[in-house]
């Protein structure tokens, strides 16, 4: 079932330590890294899924908030 990508579907990543990596992964038959951001403690990144981004990987201690809830990455 293909759900259209909503322009309001976004997530927030708040770094709880220096050096948190937020890595965007591509859609399609081959999943690849296509974008990386490095956040320092206290920095916040607001992002959304797009026709190019199907998944996000977070490395490091961070608080991740979505419309579905929040999770703390230890």
C-alpha positions in Angstrom: 0.0 0.0 0.0 1.6 3.3 -1.1 0.8 6.1 1.2 1.5 9.6 -0.2 4.2 11.5 1.6 2.7 14.2 3.7 4.4 17.6 3.9 3.5 17.6 7.6 5.2 14.4 8.5 8.3 15.5 10.3 10.6 14.6 13.2 12.9 16.4 15.6 16.3 15.2 16.7 17.8 16.9 19.8 21.4 16.1 20.5 22.1 15.1 24.1 25.9 15.0 23.5 28.4 16.4 21.1 28.8 14.5 17.8 25.4 13.0 17.2 25.1 11.9 13.6 21.8 12.0 11.7 22.0 10.0 8.5 19.4 10.0 5.7 18.9 6.8 3.7 17.5 6.7 0.2 14.4 5.1 -1.2 14.4 2.5 -4.0 15.9 -0.9 -4.7 19.3 0.1 -3.3 19.3 1.8 0.1 22.2 4.2 0.4 23.4 7.0 2.6 22.6 10.3 0.9 22.9 13.0 3.6 24.6 13.3 7.0 24.4 16.0 9.7 26.5 16.2 12.8 24.9 17.9 15.8 26.5 19.1 19.0 24.9 19.0 22.5 21.7 21.0 22.6 21.4 21.4 18.8 18.1 20.5 17.3 17.4 19.3 13.8 13.9 19.4 12.3 13.5 17.2 9.3 10.9 15.3 7.2 10.7 12.2 5.0 10.6 13.0 1.3 10.4 11.2 -2.0 14.2 10.7 -1.6 14.5 9.8 2.1 12.8 6.7 3.4 14.7 6.2 6.6 17.0 8.0 9.1 19.7 6.6 11.3 20.7 8.4 14.5 24.1 7.7 16.2 24.8 9.0 19.6 22.7 10.2 22.5 19.6 12.0 21.3 16.0 12.7 21.9 13.8 11.9 18.8 10.3 13.2 18.6 7.6 12.4 16.0 3.9 12.6 15.8 3.9 9.0 17.1 5.8 9.9 20.3 9.3 10.3 21.5 12.3 8.0 22.2 15.6 8.6 23.8 18.6 7.0 22.1 21.2 5.9 24.6 
